[in-house]
């Protein structure tokens, strides 16, 4: 099987190369900075962006939030089924 990613340089223009489950934490950053988040169940997300901004946003079921994220805080996050789209 050929792999179209073998010769491709990683790009913020997409696509992500992996998806990782997120466990919200008030003290630990994500293992890899997310280029976007995917959320299965609606609620709020309390995040720290890659630029360092603290933000709280409401999301719907099956939402994709196309922003660089370094942390998803436990406090203030009610959405569930959160996944980080990453370039690794």
Residue pairs with C-beta under 8 A, 6 or more apart in sequence:
5 17
10 17
10 87
11 87
12 35
12 87
14 35
16 35
16 36
16 85
16 86
16 87
17 86
17 87
17 88
18 85
18 86
18 87
18 88
19 38
19 83
19 84
19 85
19 86
20 30
20 31
20 32
20 83
20 84
20 86
21 82
21 83
21 84
22 30
22 34
22 37
22 72
22 82
22 83
22 84
24 46
24 72
24 73
24 74
24 77
24 82
25 71
25 72
25 73
25 74
26 73
26 74
26 75
28 71
29 48
29 70
29 71
30 69
30 70
30 71
30 72
30 84
32 84
32 86
32 87
32 88
33 50
33 68
33 69
33 70
33 86
34 68
34 69
34 70
34 84
34 85
34 86
35 66
35 68
35 85
35 86
35 87
36 64
36 65
36 66
36 67
36 69
36 84
36 85
37 45
37 47
37 64
37 65
37 67
37 69
37 72
37 82
37 83
37 84
37 85
38 62
38 63
38 64
38 65
38 82
38 83
38 85
39 45
39 59
39 61
39 62
39 63
39 64
39 65
39 79
39 80
39 81
39 82
39 83
40 61
40 62
40 80
40 81
40 82
40 83
41 61
41 79
41 80
41 81
42 58
42 59
42 60
42 61
42 63
42 79
43 58
43 59
43 77
43 78
43 79
43 80
44 56
44 57
44 58
44 59
44 76
44 77
44 78
44 79
45 56
45 57
45 58
45 59
45 65
45 72
45 77
45 79
45 82
46 54
46 55
46 56
46 72
46 73
46 74
46 75
46 76
46 77
47 54
47 55
47 56
47 57
47 67
47 69
47 71
47 72
47 73
48 54
48 55
48 69
48 70
48 71
48 73
49 55
49 67
49 68
49 69
49 70
50 67
50 68
50 69
50 70
51 68
56 76
57 65
59 65
59 79
63 79
64 85
69 84
72 82
